[in-house]
Amino acid sequence: MKPANTNSTPISIDGKTFNIRSGDDPEMLEQIKSLDDQYIGIHYPLTMEQLKAIAHKDGLLIALHQNKLAGYSLILFEPIDKQHSFASDEAMLYGTTVKKEFRHLGLGSALATMQEIKAKNKGIKKLKLTVRPENAAAVLMRLKNNFQINDFESNYFGDESPRFVMEKNIIESSEKPAKPVNHRASLALTPDQKPSQTTLTMLAMAFSVGMKVQAYYPESDQVIRLLLG
């Protein structure tokens, strides 16, 4: 493996030191591709050509612990295929993955925050991302970071796999919406449990008539409830 980039930024989490850097050396890209295949590729594969294109456009952040890969984060500043469309002042967070032994430390959140800082420095005004409805932990993490669920696509990637479309304005401050007194529907999401077809149909219908997620609250450490109104 090549030595760590001298422009790395050290961060300390739970007594462990991680070095965060950009990079596009072939050996590291191979490791990232392997990790992506393991955790994200089962839902939507990332090709090596796409990974190289993202890294070339400064969209790859790598987290190293003791010079070994601990996690990574991808952001698109330009579309890499026809599935992604966004304005020149927008960017799409394309995935953050952390190795199992480094999860629940906050490393994923730290990587996402650093990507947001990078986007601001490039003049980006809005961040976008998509999340599987069953990935309730990721939905909750993004909601806590002031992202909002702005849409629901039942066939986002053309593979009949539903996604929430979430957005965050990173120029103007954005507060979490207050819990409404009245709401027209509520849905609970459980991590790693695919929502029923009834739930997915309700989501599609709600967004098709202009309903929005007005608030959320944790029901437990992971399960969250979305209030639609």
C-alpha positions as CSV (number, residue, x, y, z in Angstrom):
1,M,0.0,0.0,0.0
2,K,1.2,3.5,-0.7
3,P,2.0,5.7,2.3
4,A,-0.8,7.9,3.6
5,N,-1.3,11.2,1.9
6,T,0.6,14.0,3.7
7,N,-2.5,16.2,3.4
8,S,-4.5,13.9,5.7
9,T,-6.6,15.3,8.5
10,P,-6.3,13.4,11.8
11,I,-9.5,13.0,13.9
12,S,-9.8,11.2,17.3
13,I,-13.0,9.2,18.0
14,D,-13.4,7.1,21.1
15,G,-9.7,6.9,21.8
16,K,-8.9,5.9,18.2
17,T,-7.1,8.1,15.7
18,F,-8.3,8.2,12.1
19,N,-6.5,10.0,9.2
20,I,-9.0,11.3,6.6
21,R,-7.7,12.1,3.2
22,S,-8.5,12.1,-0.5
23,G,-6.9,9.6,-2.8
24,D,-7.0,7.7,-6.0
25,D,-4.1,5.2,-5.9
26,P,-5.1,1.9,-7.5
27,E,-4.6,-0.4,-4.5
28,M,-6.7,1.8,-2.2
29,L,-9.5,2.0,-4.8
30,E,-9.5,-1.8,-5.1
31,Q,-10.0,-2.1,-1.3
32,I,-12.8,0.5,-1.4
33,K,-14.5,-1.3,-4.3
34,S,-14.3,-4.6,-2.3
35,L,-15.9,-2.9,0.8
36,D,-18.5,-1.2,-1.4
37,D,-19.4,-4.6,-3.0
38,Q,-19.8,-6.1,0.4
39,Y,-22.2,-3.6,1.9
40,I,-23.7,-1.4,-0.8
41,G,-23.2,-3.3,-4.0
42,I,-25.9,-5.8,-3.1
43,H,-28.4,-2.9,-3.5
44,Y,-26.8,-0.8,-6.2
45,P,-23.3,-1.9,-7.6
46,L,-20.6,0.7,-8.1
47,T,-18.3,0.0,-11.0
48,M,-14.6,0.6,-10.8
49,E,-14.9,3.2,-13.6
50,Q,-17.5,5.1,-11.6
51,L,-15.3,5.0,-8.5
52,K,-12.3,6.3,-10.4
53,A,-14.4,9.1,-11.9
54,I,-15.6,10.1,-8.4
55,A,-12.0,10.0,-7.0
56,H,-10.7,12.0,-10.0
57,K,-13.3,14.8,-9.3
58,D,-12.2,15.0,-5.6
59,G,-15.3,13.2,-4.4
60,L,-13.6,10.4,-2.4
61,L,-12.7,10.7,1.3
62,I,-10.8,7.8,2.9
63,A,-10.6,7.1,6.6
64,L,-7.4,5.2,7.7
65,H,-6.7,3.7,11.1
66,Q,-3.1,2.6,11.6
67,N,-2.6,3.0,7.8
68,K,-5.4,0.5,7.0
69,L,-8.8,1.3,5.4
70,A,-11.5,1.9,8.0
71,G,-14.1,3.6,5.9
72,Y,-14.8,5.9,3.0
73,S,-17.3,8.5,1.8
74,L,-18.3,9.4,-1.8
75,I,-19.9,12.6,-3.1
76,L,-20.8,13.5,-6.7
77,F,-20.0,17.0,-7.9
78,E,-21.0,15.9,-11.4
79,P,-23.4,13.2,-12.6
80,I,-21.7,9.9,-13.4
81,D,-24.6,8.3,-15.3
82,K,-28.1,9.0,-16.5
83,Q,-29.6,8.0,-13.1
84,H,-28.3,11.1,-11.4
85,S,-29.5,14.6,-12.3
86,F,-28.7,17.7,-10.3
87,A,-27.9,21.4,-10.8
88,S,-24.4,22.8,-10.9
89,D,-24.7,24.2,-7.4
90,E,-25.9,20.9,-6.0
91,A,-24.0,17.7,-5.1
92,M,-25.1,14.2,-4.3
93,L,-23.8,12.2,-1.4
94,Y,-23.3,8.8,-2.9
95,G,-22.6,6.6,0.0
96,T,-20.6,6.3,3.3
97,T,-19.4,2.9,4.4
98,V,-17.5,2.0,7.6
99,K,-15.9,-1.4,8.3
100,K,-17.8,-3.4,10.9
101,E,-15.2,-3.1,13.6
102,F,-15.3,0.7,13.5
103,R,-19.1,1.2,13.4
104,H,-21.1,2.9,16.2
105,L,-18.2,5.3,16.9
106,G,-19.4,8.2,14.8
107,L,-16.9,7.8,12.0
108,G,-19.6,7.7,9.3
109,S,-21.0,11.0,10.6
110,A,-17.6,12.5,10.7
111,L,-17.0,11.6,7.1
112,A,-20.3,13.0,6.1
113,T,-19.6,16.2,7.9
114,M,-16.2,16.6,6.1
115,Q,-17.9,16.0,2.8
116,E,-20.3,18.8,3.6
117,I,-17.5,21.1,4.4
118,K,-15.8,20.2,1.1
119,A,-19.0,20.9,-0.7
120,K,-19.4,24.3,0.9
121,N,-15.8,25.2,-0.1
122,K,-16.7,24.4,-3.7
123,G,-19.7,26.7,-3.6
124,I,-22.3,24.0,-3.4
125,K,-25.6,25.2,-2.0
126,K,-27.6,21.9,-1.6
127,L,-26.8,18.3,-0.8
128,K,-28.9,15.4,-2.1
129,L,-28.9,11.7,-1.3
130,T,-31.1,8.7,-1.6
131,V,-31.8,6.1,1.2
132,R,-33.6,2.8,1.2
133,P,-36.6,3.0,3.4
134,E,-35.5,-0.1,5.4
135,N,-32.2,1.6,6.3
136,A,-33.9,3.4,9.2
137,A,-30.6,4.1,11.0
138,A,-29.3,6.0,8.0
139,V,-32.6,7.9,7.6
140,L,-32.5,8.9,11.3
141,M,-28.8,10.0,11.1
142,R,-29.6,12.2,8.1
143,L,-32.7,13.7,9.8
144,K,-30.7,14.5,12.8
145,N,-28.2,16.3,10.5
146,N,-31.0,18.5,9.2
147,F,-31.7,16.7,6.0
148,Q,-35.4,16.5,5.0
149,I,-37.2,13.8,3.1
150,N,-38.4,15.7,0.0
151,D,-39.6,12.8,-2.2
152,F,-40.1,9.1,-2.4
153,E,-39.3,7.1,-5.6
154,S,-40.6,3.6,-5.9
155,N,-38.3,2.7,-8.8
156,Y,-35.4,5.2,-8.4
157,F,-32.7,3.1,-10.1
158,G,-34.9,1.3,-12.5
159,D,-34.7,-1.9,-10.5
160,E,-38.0,-1.6,-8.6
161,S,-36.0,-0.6,-5.5
162,P,-37.6,2.2,-3.6
163,R,-35.7,5.2,-2.2
164,F,-36.3,8.3,-0.1
165,V,-34.8,11.4,-1.7
166,M,-33.4,13.6,1.0
167,E,-32.0,17.1,0.7
168,K,-30.3,19.7,2.8
169,N,-29.6,23.4,2.1
170,I,-26.0,24.0,3.3
171,I,-25.8,27.7,2.7
172,E,-28.8,28.9,4.7
173,S,-29.3,27.5,8.2
174,S,-32.1,24.9,8.4
175,E,-33.8,23.8,11.5
176,K,-35.6,20.5,12.0
177,P,-39.3,21.0,11.4
178,A,-41.5,21.0,14.6
179,K,-43.7,18.0,15.3
180,P,-47.2,18.9,14.0
181,V,-50.2,18.7,16.2
182,N,-52.2,17.0,13.5
183,H,-50.9,14.6,10.8
184,R,-52.7,12.6,8.2
185,A,-50.6,9.4,8.3
186,S,-47.7,8.0,10.3
187,L,-45.3,5.2,9.4
188,A,-42.7,3.3,11.4
189,L,-39.4,2.3,9.9
190,T,-37.3,-0.5,11.4
191,P,-33.6,-1.0,10.4
192,D,-32.9,-3.8,8.0
193,Q,-36.5,-4.7,7.8
194,K,-38.0,-4.0,4.3
195,P,-41.3,-2.1,4.6
196,S,-44.4,-3.9,3.6
197,Q,-45.9,-3.3,0.2
198,T,-48.7,-1.5,2.0
199,T,-46.3,0.9,3.6
200,L,-44.5,1.5,0.3
201,T,-47.8,2.1,-1.5
202,M,-48.8,4.6,1.3
203,L,-45.5,6.4,0.8
204,A,-45.9,6.6,-2.9
205,M,-49.5,7.9,-2.6
206,A,-48.6,10.4,0.1
207,F,-45.8,12.1,-2.0
208,S,-47.9,11.9,-5.2
209,V,-50.5,14.2,-3.6
210,G,-47.9,16.6,-2.1
211,M,-47.7,15.3,1.4
212,K,-44.4,15.9,3.2
213,V,-42.6,14.4,6.2
214,Q,-43.3,17.1,8.7
215,A,-41.5,15.6,11.7
216,Y,-40.0,12.4,13.1
217,Y,-39.2,11.1,16.5
218,P,-37.3,8.0,17.7
219,E,-39.5,5.2,19.2
220,S,-36.4,3.4,20.4
221,D,-32.6,3.5,19.7
222,Q,-33.2,2.7,16.0
223,V,-36.9,2.5,15.1
224,I,-38.3,5.9,13.9
225,R,-41.7,7.1,13.0
226,L,-42.4,9.4,10.1
227,L,-45.3,11.8,10.4
228,L,-46.9,12.7,7.0
229,G,-49.0,15.8,6.6
